[in-house]
Amino acid sequence: MNKNIEKFFGLLTVASAATVDDGAMLTDWETEKLTGEPDNQVVRFAWTDGECDYSDILTEGGIAGGMFYSDGKFVAENSEGEKTVVRFFAVERLNDVSGKRAAAMFFQELLDSVETLAGIVDEHGSRTLADLMYLQNAILNGGFIDYYPGESRVLEIAGALPSGEQWSKFIKVAYLASSS
């Protein structure tokens, strides 16, 4: 078996999540049996933005000819011959007790840092307030939120709180190491 294919499927097997072209965090994908044929479509990533459905399909040949980079990305041609960037992630979860305590602490720090929650909307927009509420829930449940720079200032606001480094861990997800 080609080393790229072996490494790619190894990372795909242990990853909790992946992104395609630095888009939404995906936690599920479809795989097919390897046949040794370059055109064999072996991985299908699919997602929606609520209005449109998207997918990206990788073939054995595309994966075999792809390249792993030290920053955690894998670049290959998809089934249509276009460049696709895949990143693999590991997601760590908190236990329930620390999650409840941490979520309460996050919310108190947030309230202490602003006059009103409506003020966040006035200054930073409703998307930022929504992301902060999603962040509190992620802290409570030991999950994470997707962060889209330019659409929200959640990372900036959460990072500026007294425990900002801790809260940023629920926004920033570490890459799985990919050794060459």
VMD Tcl script that builds the backbone (N, CA, C; Angstrom):
set m [mol new atoms 540]
animate dup $m
set s [atomselect $m all]
$s set {name element resname resid chain x y z} {
  {N N MET 1 A 0.852 -1.179 0.000}
  {CA C MET 1 A 0.000 0.000 0.000}
  {C C MET 1 A 0.900 1.246 0.000}
  {N N ASN 2 A 0.497 2.268 -0.721}
  {CA C ASN 2 A 1.206 3.538 -0.778}
  {C C ASN 2 A 1.294 4.164 0.612}
  {N N LYS 3 A 2.468 4.751 0.954}
  {CA C LYS 3 A 2.670 5.333 2.288}
  {C C LYS 3 A 1.704 6.476 2.574}
  {N N ASN 4 A 1.398 7.313 1.582}
  {CA C ASN 4 A 0.445 8.403 1.789}
  {C C ASN 4 A -0.944 7.862 2.120}
  {N N ILE 5 A -1.359 6.836 1.409}
  {CA C ILE 5 A -2.680 6.255 1.659}
  {C C ILE 5 A -2.715 5.662 3.062}
  {N N GLU 6 A -1.665 4.951 3.421}
  {CA C GLU 6 A -1.592 4.344 4.755}
  {C C GLU 6 A -1.631 5.421 5.845}
  {N N LYS 7 A -0.844 6.468 5.679}
  {CA C LYS 7 A -0.789 7.544 6.666}
  {C C LYS 7 A -2.115 8.312 6.725}
  {N N PHE 8 A -2.693 8.616 5.544}
  {CA C PHE 8 A -3.954 9.343 5.482}
  {C C PHE 8 A -5.062 8.582 6.224}
  {N N PHE 9 A -5.206 7.295 5.929}
  {CA C PHE 9 A -6.254 6.509 6.581}
  {C C PHE 9 A -5.953 6.289 8.062}
  {N N GLY 10 A -4.676 6.242 8.439}
  {CA C GLY 10 A -4.315 6.154 9.847}
  {C C GLY 10 A -4.777 7.385 10.603}
  {N N LEU 11 A -4.516 8.564 10.041}
  {CA C LEU 11 A -4.961 9.808 10.675}
  {C C LEU 11 A -6.486 9.915 10.671}
  {N N LEU 12 A -7.100 9.523 9.578}
  {CA C LEU 12 A -8.564 9.577 9.480}
  {C C LEU 12 A -9.215 8.673 10.529}
  {N N THR 13 A -8.578 7.555 10.825}
  {CA C THR 13 A -9.103 6.606 11.807}
  {C C THR 13 A -9.044 7.159 13.225}
  {N N VAL 14 A -7.971 7.873 13.573}
  {CA C VAL 14 A -7.821 8.377 14.944}
  {C C VAL 14 A -8.366 9.785 15.136}
  {N N ALA 15 A -8.678 10.481 14.045}
  {CA C ALA 15 A -9.167 11.859 14.156}
  {C C ALA 15 A -10.578 11.907 14.731}
  {N N SER 16 A -10.802 12.887 15.592}
  {CA C SER 16 A -12.148 13.154 16.106}
  {C C SER 16 A -12.913 14.027 15.132}
  {N N ALA 17 A -12.166 14.804 14.340}
  {CA C ALA 17 A -12.784 15.742 13.412}
  {C C ALA 17 A -11.800 16.048 12.294}
  {N N ALA 18 A -12.319 16.635 11.225}
  {CA C ALA 18 A -11.489 17.042 10.098}
  {C C ALA 18 A -12.127 18.262 9.454}
  {N N THR 19 A -11.313 19.030 8.739}
  {CA C THR 19 A -11.841 20.116 7.921}
  {C C THR 19 A -11.392 19.891 6.492}
  {N N VAL 20 A -12.180 20.388 5.553}
  {CA C VAL 20 A -11.839 20.365 4.140}
  {C C VAL 20 A -11.739 21.816 3.700}
  {N N ASP 21 A -10.600 22.193 3.169}
  {CA C ASP 21 A -10.340 23.565 2.726}
  {C C ASP 21 A -10.629 24.582 3.828}
  {N N ASP 22 A -10.260 24.214 5.072}
  {CA C ASP 22 A -10.414 25.071 6.254}
  {C C ASP 22 A -11.851 25.533 6.466}
  {N N GLY 23 A -12.808 24.692 6.070}
  {CA C GLY 23 A -14.227 24.991 6.271}
  {C C GLY 23 A -14.718 24.472 7.606}
  {N N ALA 24 A -15.966 24.106 7.638}
  {CA C ALA 24 A -16.615 23.636 8.864}
  {C C ALA 24 A -15.930 22.385 9.412}
  {N N MET 25 A -15.987 22.240 10.730}
  {CA C MET 25 A -15.423 21.067 11.402}
  {C C MET 25 A -16.368 19.887 11.148}
  {N N LEU 26 A -15.849 18.829 10.559}
  {CA C LEU 26 A -16.647 17.641 10.246}
  {C C LEU 26 A -16.272 16.526 11.207}
  {N N THR 27 A -17.273 15.819 11.703}
  {CA C THR 27 A -17.010 14.713 12.617}
  {C C THR 27 A -17.426 13.368 12.022}
  {N N ASP 28 A -17.859 13.377 10.774}
  {CA C ASP 28 A -18.299 12.148 10.130}
  {C C ASP 28 A -17.957 12.226 8.642}
  {N N TRP 29 A -17.588 11.104 8.063}
  {CA C TRP 29 A -17.266 11.008 6.651}
  {C C TRP 29 A -17.464 9.572 6.222}
  {N N GLU 30 A -17.561 9.363 4.910}
  {CA C GLU 30 A -17.768 8.022 4.372}
  {C C GLU 30 A -16.473 7.525 3.740}
  {N N THR 31 A -16.176 6.248 3.945}
  {CA C THR 31 A -15.005 5.641 3.311}
  {C C THR 31 A -15.436 4.392 2.556}
  {N N GLU 32 A -14.695 4.082 1.522}
  {CA C GLU 32 A -14.931 2.887 0.718}
  {C C GLU 32 A -13.679 2.024 0.738}
  {N N LYS 33 A -13.827 0.788 0.327}
  {CA C LYS 33 A -12.733 -0.178 0.322}
  {C C LYS 33 A -11.680 0.218 -0.709}
  {N N LEU 34 A -10.405 0.062 -0.338}
  {CA C LEU 34 A -9.297 0.312 -1.245}
  {C C LEU 34 A -9.212 -0.820 -2.265}
  {N N THR 35 A -8.993 -0.442 -3.531}
  {CA C THR 35 A -8.900 -1.456 -4.582}
  {C C THR 35 A -7.559 -1.410 -5.310}
  {N N GLY 36 A -6.788 -0.354 -5.107}
  {CA C GLY 36 A -5.543 -0.192 -5.844}
  {C C GLY 36 A -5.714 0.559 -7.146}
  {N N GLU 37 A -6.951 0.908 -7.488}
  {CA C GLU 37 A -7.237 1.656 -8.711}
  {C C GLU 37 A -7.164 3.152 -8.417}
  {N N PRO 38 A -6.385 3.933 -9.176}
  {CA C PRO 38 A -6.224 5.362 -8.914}
  {C C PRO 38 A -7.541 6.145 -8.907}
  {N N ASP 39 A -8.523 5.758 -9.729}
  {CA C ASP 39 A -9.800 6.485 -9.807}
  {C C ASP 39 A -10.813 6.042 -8.747}
  {N N ASN 40 A -10.467 5.052 -7.939}
  {CA C ASN 40 A -11.380 4.554 -6.913}
  {C C ASN 40 A -11.649 5.660 -5.884}
  {N N GLN 41 A -12.914 6.045 -5.751}
  {CA C GLN 41 A -13.303 7.085 -4.799}
  {C C GLN 41 A -13.410 6.457 -3.412}
  {N N VAL 42 A -12.488 6.826 -2.507}
  {CA C VAL 42 A -12.389 6.140 -1.222}
  {C C VAL 42 A -12.827 6.965 -0.010}
  {N N VAL 43 A -12.883 8.290 -0.122}
  {CA C VAL 43 A -13.314 9.114 1.005}
  {C C VAL 43 A -14.249 10.192 0.490}
  {N N ARG 44 A -15.392 10.335 1.161}
  {CA C ARG 44 A -16.352 11.385 0.809}
  {C C ARG 44 A -16.647 12.200 2.059}
  {N N PHE 45 A -16.304 13.485 1.997}
  {CA C PHE 45 A -16.641 14.435 3.055}
  {C C PHE 45 A -17.881 15.189 2.580}
  {N N ALA 46 A -18.860 15.362 3.458}
  {CA C ALA 46 A -20.075 16.090 3.087}
  {C C ALA 46 A -20.479 17.014 4.221}
  {N N TRP 47 A -21.020 18.183 3.876}
  {CA C TRP 47 A -21.459 19.151 4.872}
  {C C TRP 47 A -22.494 20.076 4.249}
  {N N THR 48 A -23.147 20.859 5.089}
  {CA C THR 48 A -24.135 21.828 4.635}
  {C C THR 48 A -23.922 23.134 5.376}
  {N N ASP 49 A -24.312 24.224 4.759}
  {CA C ASP 49 A -24.290 25.508 5.453}
  {C C ASP 49 A -25.698 25.922 5.852}
  {N N GLY 50 A -26.634 24.979 5.779}
  {CA C GLY 50 A -28.028 25.238 6.104}
  {C C GLY 50 A -28.850 25.570 4.869}
  {N N GLU 51 A -28.196 26.036 3.831}
  {CA C GLU 51 A -28.883 26.355 2.587}
  {C C GLU 51 A -28.440 25.445 1.443}
  {N N CYS 52 A -27.153 25.171 1.386}
  {CA C CYS 52 A -26.596 24.352 0.304}
  {C C CYS 52 A -25.841 23.159 0.883}
  {N N ASP 53 A -25.819 22.070 0.132}
  {CA C ASP 53 A -25.062 20.890 0.507}
  {C C ASP 53 A -23.779 20.872 -0.307}
  {N N TYR 54 A -22.676 20.454 0.349}
  {CA C TYR 54 A -21.375 20.401 -0.289}
  {C C TYR 54 A -20.762 19.033 -0.043}
  {N N SER 55 A -19.826 18.658 -0.919}
  {CA C SER 55 A -19.065 17.438 -0.686}
  {C C SER 55 A -17.734 17.539 -1.406}
  {N N ASP 56 A -16.805 16.739 -0.965}
  {CA C ASP 56 A -15.500 16.637 -1.604}
  {C C ASP 56 A -15.109 15.168 -1.534}
  {N N ILE 57 A -14.684 14.630 -2.651}
  {CA C ILE 57 A -14.372 13.206 -2.748}
  {C C ILE 57 A -12.906 13.045 -3.124}
  {N N LEU 58 A -12.227 12.175 -2.384}
  {CA C LEU 58 A -10.831 11.873 -2.680}
  {C C LEU 58 A -10.714 10.461 -3.245}
  {N N THR 59 A -9.818 10.319 -4.202}
  {CA C THR 59 A -9.565 9.025 -4.827}
  {C C THR 59 A -8.253 8.452 -4.296}
  {N N GLU 60 A -8.045 7.169 -4.547}
  {CA C GLU 60 A -6.779 6.539 -4.149}
  {C C GLU 60 A -5.598 7.247 -4.815}
  {N N GLY 61 A -5.724 7.582 -6.095}
  {CA C GLY 61 A -4.644 8.266 -6.802}
  {C C GLY 61 A -4.377 9.652 -6.247}
  {N N GLY 62 A -5.433 10.381 -5.907}
  {CA C GLY 62 A -5.279 11.711 -5.339}
  {C C GLY 62 A -4.566 11.675 -4.001}
  {N N ILE 63 A -4.949 10.727 -3.164}
  {CA C ILE 63 A -4.315 10.590 -1.847}
  {C C ILE 63 A -2.863 10.145 -2.020}
  {N N ALA 64 A -2.638 9.190 -2.901}
  {CA C ALA 64 A -1.278 8.689 -3.128}
  {C C ALA 64 A -0.350 9.813 -3.604}
  {N N GLY 65 A -0.867 10.733 -4.403}
  {CA C GLY 65 A -0.062 11.828 -4.933}
  {C C GLY 65 A -0.068 13.063 -4.057}
  {N N GLY 66 A -0.759 13.022 -2.927}
  {CA C GLY 66 A -0.857 14.180 -2.044}
  {C C GLY 66 A 0.398 14.408 -1.232}
  {N N MET 67 A 0.355 15.482 -0.425}
  {CA C MET 67 A 1.526 15.833 0.370}
  {C C MET 67 A 1.100 16.246 1.773}
  {N N PHE 68 A 1.808 15.730 2.783}
  {CA C PHE 68 A 1.601 16.109 4.177}
  {C C PHE 68 A 2.537 17.261 4.514}
  {N N TYR 69 A 2.020 18.234 5.252}
  {CA C TYR 69 A 2.817 19.383 5.677}
  {C C TYR 69 A 2.946 19.379 7.190}
  {N N SER 70 A 3.999 20.029 7.686}
  {CA C SER 70 A 4.278 20.023 9.129}
  {C C SER 70 A 3.241 20.781 9.939}
  {N N ASP 71 A 2.447 21.656 9.305}
  {CA C ASP 71 A 1.426 22.406 10.047}
  {C C ASP 71 A 0.120 21.633 10.174}
  {N N GLY 72 A 0.148 20.332 9.840}
  {CA C GLY 72 A -1.019 19.485 10.050}
  {C C GLY 72 A -1.954 19.365 8.874}
  {N N LYS 73 A -1.575 19.903 7.727}
  {CA C LYS 73 A -2.486 19.785 6.591}
  {C C LYS 73 A -1.998 18.744 5.594}
  {N N PHE 74 A -2.954 18.199 4.873}
  {CA C PHE 74 A -2.690 17.262 3.788}
  {C C PHE 74 A -3.309 17.865 2.538}
  {N N VAL 75 A -2.526 18.008 1.477}
  {CA C VAL 75 A -3.008 18.616 0.241}
  {C C VAL 75 A -2.968 17.572 -0.864}
  {N N ALA 76 A -4.104 17.411 -1.539}
  {CA C ALA 76 A -4.215 16.425 -2.613}
  {C C ALA 76 A -5.207 16.932 -3.647}
  {N N GLU 77 A -5.214 16.285 -4.801}
  {CA C GLU 77 A -6.243 16.567 -5.801}
  {C C GLU 77 A -7.465 15.731 -5.475}
  {N N ASN 78 A -8.649 16.354 -5.565}
  {CA C ASN 78 A -9.883 15.603 -5.337}
  {C C ASN 78 A -10.287 14.886 -6.626}
  {N N SER 79 A -11.446 14.264 -6.614}
  {CA C SER 79 A -11.895 13.463 -7.757}
  {C C SER 79 A -12.141 14.302 -9.009}
  {N N GLU 80 A -12.247 15.625 -8.849}
  {CA C GLU 80 A -12.454 16.511 -9.995}
  {C C GLU 80 A -11.160 17.189 -10.433}
  {N N GLY 81 A -10.025 16.786 -9.816}
  {CA C GLY 81 A -8.734 17.346 -10.175}
  {C C GLY 81 A -8.425 18.687 -9.534}
  {N N GLU 82 A -9.228 19.091 -8.549}
  {CA C GLU 82 A -9.004 20.363 -7.856}
  {C C GLU 82 A -8.261 20.124 -6.554}
  {N N LYS 83 A -7.471 21.120 -6.145}
  {CA C LYS 83 A -6.703 21.027 -4.895}
  {C C LYS 83 A -7.658 21.011 -3.704}
  {N N THR 84 A -7.415 20.083 -2.784}
  {CA C THR 84 A -8.190 19.957 -1.552}
  {C C THR 84 A -7.223 19.914 -0.377}
  {N N VAL 85 A -7.542 20.678 0.667}
  {CA C VAL 85 A -6.721 20.693 1.877}
  {C C VAL 85 A -7.522 20.042 3.002}
  {N N VAL 86 A -6.992 18.968 3.565}
  {CA C VAL 86 A -7.646 18.265 4.671}
  {C C VAL 86 A -6.783 18.440 5.912}
  {N N ARG 87 A -7.425 18.770 7.018}
  {CA C ARG 87 A -6.737 18.850 8.314}
  {C C ARG 87 A -7.436 17.885 9.263}
  {N N PHE 88 A -6.643 17.212 10.078}
  {CA C PHE 88 A -7.148 16.239 11.036}
  {C C PHE 88 A -7.045 16.830 12.438}
  {N N PHE 89 A -8.060 16.585 13.278}
  {CA C PHE 89 A -8.084 17.152 14.621}
  {C C PHE 89 A -8.376 16.092 15.672}
  {N N ALA 90 A -7.845 16.327 16.862}
  {CA C ALA 90 A -8.201 15.553 18.045}
  {C C ALA 90 A -8.952 16.510 18.959}
  {N N VAL 91 A -10.064 16.076 19.497}
  {CA C VAL 91 A -10.871 16.921 20.370}
  {C C VAL 91 A -10.853 16.304 21.762}
  {N N GLU 92 A -10.456 17.091 22.734}
  {CA C GLU 92 A -10.436 16.619 24.113}
  {C C GLU 92 A -11.691 17.096 24.826}
  {N N ARG 93 A -12.273 16.252 25.615}
  {CA C ARG 93 A -13.495 16.591 26.346}
  {C C ARG 93 A -13.202 16.730 27.833}
  {N N LEU 94 A -13.953 17.608 28.484}
  {CA C LEU 94 A -13.859 17.757 29.935}
  {C C LEU 94 A -14.811 16.785 30.598}
  {N N ASN 95 A -14.564 16.510 31.874}
  {CA C ASN 95 A -15.563 15.711 32.587}
  {C C ASN 95 A -16.712 16.611 33.009}
  {N N ASP 96 A -17.869 16.043 33.346}
  {CA C ASP 96 A -19.078 16.808 33.634}
  {C C ASP 96 A -18.931 17.779 34.793}
  {N N VAL 97 A -18.275 17.381 35.862}
  {CA C VAL 97 A -18.173 18.247 37.037}
  {C C VAL 97 A -17.369 19.500 36.718}
  {N N SER 98 A -16.204 19.325 36.128}
  {CA C SER 98 A -15.405 20.509 35.825}
  {C C SER 98 A -16.070 21.350 34.749}
  {N N GLY 99 A -16.820 20.731 33.839}
  {CA C GLY 99 A -17.526 21.473 32.796}
  {C C GLY 99 A -18.570 22.407 33.366}
  {N N LYS 100 A -19.346 21.949 34.343}
  {CA C LYS 100 A -20.371 22.799 34.951}
  {C C LYS 100 A -19.738 23.968 35.686}
  {N N ARG 101 A -18.709 23.677 36.437}
  {CA C ARG 101 A -18.015 24.725 37.186}
  {C C ARG 101 A -17.366 25.716 36.221}
  {N N ALA 102 A -16.718 25.204 35.200}
  {CA C ALA 102 A -16.037 26.051 34.230}
  {C C ALA 102 A -17.030 26.918 33.455}
  {N N ALA 103 A -18.169 26.355 33.046}
  {CA C ALA 103 A -19.170 27.131 32.310}
  {C C ALA 103 A -19.722 28.270 33.167}
  {N N ALA 104 A -19.948 27.997 34.452}
  {CA C ALA 104 A -20.421 29.045 35.354}
  {C C ALA 104 A -19.356 30.132 35.516}
  {N N MET 105 A -18.103 29.721 35.628}
  {CA C MET 105 A -17.017 30.680 35.778}
  {C C MET 105 A -16.858 31.530 34.513}
  {N N PHE 106 A -16.962 30.903 33.341}
  {CA C PHE 106 A -16.883 31.639 32.082}
  {C C PHE 106 A -17.978 32.705 32.020}
  {N N PHE 107 A -19.202 32.310 32.333}
  {CA C PHE 107 A -20.320 33.246 32.228}
  {C C PHE 107 A -20.149 34.403 33.213}
  {N N GLN 108 A -19.671 34.120 34.409}
  {CA C GLN 108 A -19.456 35.187 35.390}
  {C C GLN 108 A -18.359 36.140 34.910}
  {N N GLU 109 A -17.279 35.605 34.381}
  {CA C GLU 109 A -16.208 36.459 33.849}
  {C C GLU 109 A -16.729 37.313 32.695}
  {N N LEU 110 A -17.561 36.720 31.837}
  {CA C LEU 110 A -18.134 37.469 30.718}
  {C C LEU 110 A -19.008 38.607 31.235}
  {N N LEU 111 A -19.906 38.309 32.192}
  {CA C LEU 111 A -20.787 39.343 32.750}
  {C C LEU 111 A -19.988 40.444 33.438}
  {N N ASP 112 A -18.910 40.072 34.114}
  {CA C ASP 112 A -18.073 41.062 34.790}
  {C C ASP 112 A -17.334 41.962 33.803}
  {N N SER 113 A -17.157 41.506 32.579}
  {CA C SER 113 A -16.370 42.256 31.596}
  {C C SER 113 A -17.207 43.209 30.743}
  {N N VAL 114 A -18.521 43.099 30.801}
  {CA C VAL 114 A -19.395 43.942 29.980}
  {C C VAL 114 A -20.475 44.570 30.847}
  {N N GLU 115 A -21.042 45.678 30.352}
  {CA C GLU 115 A -22.151 46.278 31.087}
  {C C GLU 115 A -23.404 45.435 30.941}
  {N N THR 116 A -23.694 45.059 29.681}
  {CA C THR 116 A -24.857 44.212 29.413}
  {C C THR 116 A -24.530 43.277 28.252}
  {N N LEU 117 A -25.270 42.185 28.160}
  {CA C LEU 117 A -25.095 41.296 27.012}
  {C C LEU 117 A -25.546 41.996 25.738}
  {N N ALA 118 A -26.556 42.853 25.840}
  {CA C ALA 118 A -27.010 43.615 24.673}
  {C C ALA 118 A -25.896 44.529 24.169}
  {N N GLY 119 A -25.035 44.980 25.069}
  {CA C GLY 119 A -23.899 45.806 24.673}
  {C C GLY 119 A -22.938 45.059 23.758}
  {N N ILE 120 A -22.819 43.756 23.945}
  {CA C ILE 120 A -21.975 42.947 23.053}
  {C C ILE 120 A -22.532 43.006 21.641}
  {N N VAL 121 A -23.858 42.897 21.534}
  {CA C VAL 121 A -24.503 42.967 20.223}
  {C C VAL 121 A -24.254 44.338 19.597}
  {N N ASP 122 A -24.438 45.397 20.387}
  {CA C ASP 122 A -24.250 46.750 19.867}
  {C C ASP 122 A -22.824 46.976 19.380}
  {N N GLU 123 A -21.852 46.465 20.123}
  {CA C GLU 123 A -20.452 46.728 19.791}
  {C C GLU 123 A -19.857 45.718 18.813}
  {N N HIS 124 A -20.241 44.432 18.933}
  {CA C HIS 124 A -19.577 43.386 18.154}
  {C C HIS 124 A -20.517 42.579 17.254}
  {N N GLY 125 A -21.802 42.800 17.348}
  {CA C GLY 125 A -22.750 42.097 16.492}
  {C C GLY 125 A -23.381 40.881 17.155}
  {N N SER 126 A -24.523 40.488 16.618}
  {CA C SER 126 A -25.279 39.375 17.205}
  {C C SER 126 A -24.559 38.043 17.027}
  {N N ARG 127 A -23.772 37.888 15.976}
  {CA C ARG 127 A -23.035 36.633 15.762}
  {C C ARG 127 A -22.050 36.401 16.904}
  {N N THR 128 A -21.406 37.480 17.370}
  {CA C THR 128 A -20.450 37.351 18.471}
  {C C THR 128 A -21.161 36.907 19.743}
  {N N LEU 129 A -22.309 37.517 20.039}
  {CA C LEU 129 A -23.055 37.105 21.243}
  {C C LEU 129 A -23.497 35.651 21.113}
  {N N ALA 130 A -24.002 35.275 19.958}
  {CA C ALA 130 A -24.420 33.880 19.751}
  {C C ALA 130 A -23.231 32.939 19.957}
  {N N ASP 131 A -22.078 33.283 19.390}
  {CA C ASP 131 A -20.889 32.443 19.554}
  {C C ASP 131 A -20.460 32.343 21.009}
  {N N LEU 132 A -20.603 33.429 21.777}
  {CA C LEU 132 A -20.267 33.384 23.203}
  {C C LEU 132 A -21.198 32.430 23.955}
  {N N MET 133 A -22.463 32.413 23.571}
  {CA C MET 133 A -23.412 31.489 24.210}
  {C C MET 133 A -23.109 30.047 23.799}
  {N N TYR 134 A -22.760 29.847 22.523}
  {CA C TYR 134 A -22.351 28.516 22.073}
  {C C TYR 134 A -21.074 28.083 22.798}
  {N N LEU 135 A -20.187 29.039 23.033}
  {CA C LEU 135 A -18.949 28.743 23.746}
  {C C LEU 135 A -19.243 28.293 25.171}
  {N N GLN 136 A -20.163 28.971 25.848}
  {CA C GLN 136 A -20.515 28.551 27.216}
  {C C GLN 136 A -21.032 27.116 27.202}
  {N N ASN 137 A -21.848 26.785 26.223}
  {CA C ASN 137 A -22.379 25.426 26.118}
  {C C ASN 137 A -21.260 24.423 25.809}
  {N N ALA 138 A -20.313 24.816 24.971}
  {CA C ALA 138 A -19.177 23.940 24.664}
  {C C ALA 138 A -18.351 23.687 25.920}
  {N N ILE 139 A -18.159 24.721 26.729}
  {CA C ILE 139 A -17.425 24.561 27.985}
  {C C ILE 139 A -18.190 23.626 28.913}
  {N N LEU 140 A -19.489 23.803 29.000}
  {CA C LEU 140 A -20.337 22.964 29.846}
  {C C LEU 140 A -20.252 21.500 29.444}
  {N N ASN 141 A -20.287 21.244 28.143}
  {CA C ASN 141 A -20.351 19.870 27.647}
  {C C ASN 141 A -19.011 19.292 27.219}
  {N N GLY 142 A -17.940 20.071 27.355}
  {CA C GLY 142 A -16.628 19.566 26.958}
  {C C GLY 142 A -16.459 19.468 25.466}
  {N N GLY 143 A -17.112 20.352 24.727}
  {CA C GLY 143 A -17.009 20.336 23.266}
  {C C GLY 143 A -16.177 21.496 22.765}
  {N N PHE 144 A -16.501 21.980 21.584}
  {CA C PHE 144 A -15.806 23.115 20.993}
  {C C PHE 144 A -16.758 23.827 20.053}
  {N N ILE 145 A -16.379 25.042 19.663}
  {CA C ILE 145 A -17.162 25.759 18.669}
  {C C ILE 145 A -16.296 26.024 17.444}
  {N N ASP 146 A -16.944 26.134 16.297}
  {CA C ASP 146 A -16.254 26.552 15.085}
  {C C ASP 146 A -16.120 28.067 15.132}
  {N N TYR 147 A -14.982 28.561 14.741}
  {CA C TYR 147 A -14.718 29.998 14.754}
  {C C TYR 147 A -14.385 30.448 13.345}
  {N N TYR 148 A -15.103 31.426 12.858}
  {CA C TYR 148 A -14.884 31.969 11.529}
  {C C TYR 148 A -14.401 33.407 11.659}
  {N N PRO 149 A -13.094 33.643 11.530}
  {CA C PRO 149 A -12.562 35.008 11.649}
  {C C PRO 149 A -13.284 35.935 10.674}
  {N N GLY 150 A -13.534 37.131 11.124}
  {CA C GLY 150 A -14.232 38.106 10.295}
  {C C GLY 150 A -15.732 38.102 10.502}
  {N N GLU 151 A -16.283 37.004 11.009}
  {CA C GLU 151 A -17.720 36.923 11.246}
  {C C GLU 151 A -18.074 37.132 12.708}
  {N N SER 152 A -17.099 36.963 13.583}
  {CA C SER 152 A -17.343 37.010 15.016}
  {C C SER 152 A -16.070 37.443 15.730}
  {N N ARG 153 A -16.228 38.009 16.918}
  {CA C ARG 153 A -15.069 38.399 17.725}
  {C C ARG 153 A -15.008 37.554 18.992}
  {N N VAL 154 A -15.584 36.359 18.950}
  {CA C VAL 154 A -15.643 35.496 20.130}
  {C C VAL 154 A -14.259 35.161 20.664}
  {N N LEU 155 A -13.304 34.888 19.784}
  {CA C LEU 155 A -11.962 34.528 20.229}
  {C C LEU 155 A -11.303 35.699 20.950}
  {N N GLU 156 A -11.451 36.889 20.405}
  {CA C GLU 156 A -10.874 38.085 21.015}
  {C C GLU 156 A -11.493 38.366 22.386}
  {N N ILE 157 A -12.815 38.288 22.495}
  {CA C ILE 157 A -13.496 38.588 23.759}
  {C C ILE 157 A -13.190 37.517 24.802}
  {N N ALA 158 A -13.336 36.247 24.427}
  {CA C ALA 158 A -13.076 35.163 25.380}
  {C C ALA 158 A -11.618 35.166 25.821}
  {N N GLY 159 A -10.705 35.429 24.896}
  {CA C GLY 159 A -9.288 35.442 25.211}
  {C C GLY 159 A -8.890 36.571 26.148}
  {N N ALA 160 A -9.670 37.667 26.162}
  {CA C ALA 160 A -9.370 38.816 27.020}
  {C C ALA 160 A -9.897 38.650 28.445}
  {N N LEU 161 A -10.702 37.623 28.693}
  {CA C LEU 161 A -11.235 37.386 30.038}
  {C C LEU 161 A -10.109 36.888 30.955}
  {N N PRO 162 A -10.282 37.008 32.283}
  {CA C PRO 162 A -9.221 36.568 33.198}
  {C C PRO 162 A -8.739 35.135 32.960}
  {N N SER 163 A -9.624 34.238 32.585}
  {CA C SER 163 A -9.243 32.847 32.289}
  {C C SER 163 A -9.268 32.595 30.790}
  {N N GLY 164 A -8.959 33.633 30.031}
  {CA C GLY 164 A -9.056 33.583 28.573}
  {C C GLY 164 A -8.294 32.454 27.916}
  {N N GLU 165 A -7.131 32.125 28.459}
  {CA C GLU 165 A -6.349 31.036 27.872}
  {C C GLU 165 A -7.122 29.718 27.957}
  {N N GLN 166 A -7.801 29.514 29.086}
  {CA C GLN 166 A -8.605 28.297 29.260}
  {C C GLN 166 A -9.783 28.291 28.294}
  {N N TRP 167 A -10.468 29.446 28.145}
  {CA C TRP 167 A -11.657 29.493 27.281}
  {C C TRP 167 A -11.272 29.330 25.814}
  {N N SER 168 A -10.120 29.833 25.439}
  {CA C SER 168 A -9.678 29.729 24.044}
  {C C SER 168 A -9.481 28.283 23.607}
  {N N LYS 169 A -9.247 27.384 24.551}
  {CA C LYS 169 A -9.076 25.968 24.216}
  {C C LYS 169 A -10.356 25.352 23.658}
  {N N PHE 170 A -11.499 25.975 23.933}
  {CA C PHE 170 A -12.766 25.464 23.422}
  {C C PHE 170 A -13.077 26.038 22.043}
  {N N ILE 171 A -12.221 26.935 21.579}
  {CA C ILE 171 A -12.370 27.539 20.267}
  {C C ILE 171 A -11.284 27.005 19.348}
  {N N LYS 172 A -10.091 26.979 19.842}
  {CA C LYS 172 A -8.947 26.501 19.076}
  {C C LYS 172 A -8.794 25.002 19.289}
  {N N VAL 173 A -8.731 24.248 18.221}
  {CA C VAL 173 A -8.580 22.791 18.289}
  {C C VAL 173 A -7.199 22.435 17.772}
  {N N ALA 174 A -6.471 21.601 18.518}
  {CA C ALA 174 A -5.104 21.227 18.156}
  {C C ALA 174 A -5.101 20.289 16.958}
  {N N TYR 175 A -4.100 20.422 16.079}
  {CA C TYR 175 A -3.923 19.514 14.952}
  {C C TYR 175 A -3.316 18.214 15.446}
  {N N LEU 176 A -3.690 17.138 14.810}
  {CA C LEU 176 A -2.997 15.880 15.067}
  {C C LEU 176 A -1.624 15.991 14.425}
  {N N ALA 177 A -0.638 15.489 15.075}
  {CA C ALA 177 A 0.726 15.539 14.528}
  {C C ALA 177 A 0.799 14.666 13.286}
  {N N SER 178 A 1.459 15.174 12.285}
  {CA C SER 178 A 1.686 14.352 11.087}
  {C C SER 178 A 3.172 14.373 10.784}
  {N N SER 179 A 3.838 13.320 11.137}
  {CA C SER 179 A 5.278 13.247 10.905}
  {C C SER 179 A 5.543 12.785 9.487}
  {N N SER 180 A 6.600 13.299 8.939}
  {CA C SER 180 A 6.926 12.960 7.537}
  {C C SER 180 A 7.585 11.614 7.430}
}
mol reanalyze $m
mol bondsrecalc $m
mol representation Tube
mol addrep $m
